Amino acid sequence: MEVYVDDMVVMSESLEQHVKDLDKVLTAVRKYDMRLNPEKCVFGAVSGKFLGFMLTHRGINTNPDKCQAIIDLRSSANVKEIQRLVGRLTALSRFMPKLAERIQPLLKLMKKAQKFIRYEVCE
């Protein structure tokens, strides 16, 4: 089960296990007098987006839209744009081994008041 503030996703290996897992969750919901919004409830979904990630039968994966947003970013020209890039990369950090090591040059740029030189790729 993945929970974030007021969003919950119950994932199970099989239909039988899913029914048992849902029973446990719904029992807890009743026990603590919680309320669910029927318009936001989806049962039996095979995959979908949750908190910017894709949930599938294989588990949690990156959202292709978020990856494309990083690919489409233009070269950074100031600290604000570097911060934007670092934020987007950090959101995907669970899928990027050793991200903190890899973005050290970007983090150093954010700390120092440096001039940015934009390099354009020419063909």
VMD Tcl script that draws the C-alpha trace (Angstrom):
set ca {
  {0.00 0.00 0.00}
  {1.29 3.46 -0.93}
  {-0.12 6.38 1.05}
  {0.53 10.09 0.66}
  {-1.50 12.53 2.75}
  {-5.01 11.74 1.49}
  {-4.21 9.40 -1.41}
  {-3.97 5.61 -1.08}
  {-3.11 2.88 -3.54}
  {-3.46 -0.79 -2.66}
  {-1.34 -3.12 -4.80}
  {-1.51 -6.90 -4.70}
  {0.00 -9.89 -6.46}
  {-3.31 -11.57 -7.31}
  {-7.03 -10.86 -7.38}
  {-7.61 -13.04 -4.32}
  {-4.88 -11.22 -2.39}
  {-6.23 -7.87 -3.57}
  {-9.66 -8.63 -2.15}
  {-8.07 -9.52 1.20}
  {-5.90 -6.38 1.16}
  {-8.88 -4.16 0.32}
  {-10.86 -5.76 3.13}
  {-8.10 -4.83 5.60}
  {-7.92 -1.26 4.32}
  {-11.68 -0.72 4.29}
  {-11.95 -2.24 7.78}
  {-9.38 0.30 9.02}
  {-11.26 3.10 7.25}
  {-14.46 2.11 9.06}
  {-12.69 1.57 12.40}
  {-11.25 5.10 12.42}
  {-14.41 6.67 11.00}
  {-12.62 7.90 7.89}
  {-14.51 8.91 4.78}
  {-13.67 8.13 1.17}
  {-14.70 10.27 -1.77}
  {-16.57 7.89 -4.11}
  {-15.80 10.12 -7.10}
  {-12.08 9.60 -6.54}
  {-12.18 5.87 -5.78}
  {-11.10 3.43 -8.47}
  {-11.12 -0.31 -7.92}
  {-9.46 -2.99 -10.04}
  {-7.31 -0.62 -12.10}
  {-4.43 -2.39 -13.83}
  {-2.31 0.76 -14.04}
  {-2.50 4.51 -13.59}
  {-0.80 7.69 -12.44}
  {-0.25 8.28 -8.74}
  {1.65 11.28 -7.38}
  {3.38 11.80 -10.70}
  {4.46 8.17 -11.04}
  {3.07 5.34 -13.13}
  {1.77 2.34 -11.23}
  {1.66 -0.87 -13.23}
  {1.63 -4.60 -12.57}
  {5.45 -4.35 -12.49}
  {5.41 -1.74 -9.71}
  {6.18 1.97 -9.59}
  {7.76 3.45 -12.73}
  {8.65 6.88 -14.03}
  {5.98 9.00 -15.64}
  {7.01 9.47 -19.29}
  {5.60 13.02 -19.21}
  {8.00 14.00 -16.41}
  {10.95 12.47 -18.25}
  {10.02 14.33 -21.42}
  {9.77 17.60 -19.49}
  {13.42 17.16 -18.45}
  {14.52 16.22 -21.96}
  {12.74 19.26 -23.43}
  {14.34 21.77 -21.04}
  {16.56 24.28 -22.77}
  {20.10 25.01 -21.53}
  {20.00 26.75 -18.18}
  {20.87 30.45 -18.25}
  {20.46 31.35 -14.57}
  {20.20 29.92 -11.06}
  {16.40 29.70 -11.21}
  {16.55 27.42 -14.25}
  {19.19 25.24 -12.57}
  {16.90 24.97 -9.53}
  {14.04 23.96 -11.79}
  {16.17 21.21 -13.38}
  {17.42 19.94 -10.02}
  {13.85 19.83 -8.71}
  {12.66 17.79 -11.66}
  {15.60 15.39 -11.36}
  {15.04 15.02 -7.62}
  {11.40 14.08 -8.23}
  {12.70 11.10 -10.22}
  {15.57 10.28 -7.86}
  {14.21 6.88 -6.85}
  {14.87 5.76 -10.44}
  {18.31 7.34 -10.80}
  {21.13 5.62 -8.90}
  {23.68 7.96 -7.31}
  {21.78 11.07 -8.37}
  {23.33 13.20 -5.63}
  {26.80 12.43 -6.99}
  {25.78 13.09 -10.56}
  {24.28 16.51 -9.94}
  {27.12 17.89 -7.79}
  {28.21 20.31 -10.55}
  {24.67 21.69 -10.71}
  {24.49 22.05 -6.95}
  {27.78 23.96 -6.95}
  {26.39 26.31 -9.59}
  {23.40 27.01 -7.36}
  {25.65 27.93 -4.40}
  {27.95 30.29 -6.21}
  {27.01 33.55 -7.82}
  {28.44 32.58 -11.20}
  {27.83 33.84 -14.65}
  {26.19 31.34 -16.89}
  {27.46 30.78 -20.38}
  {24.90 29.22 -22.64}
  {26.31 26.85 -25.18}
  {24.16 26.23 -28.19}
  {24.59 23.06 -30.19}
  {25.29 23.91 -33.81}
  {24.96 21.47 -36.62}
}
mol new
graphics top color blue
foreach p $ca { graphics top sphere $p radius 0.5 }
foreach p [lrange $ca 0 end-1] q [lrange $ca 1 end] { graphics top cylinder $p $q radius 0.2 }
display resetview
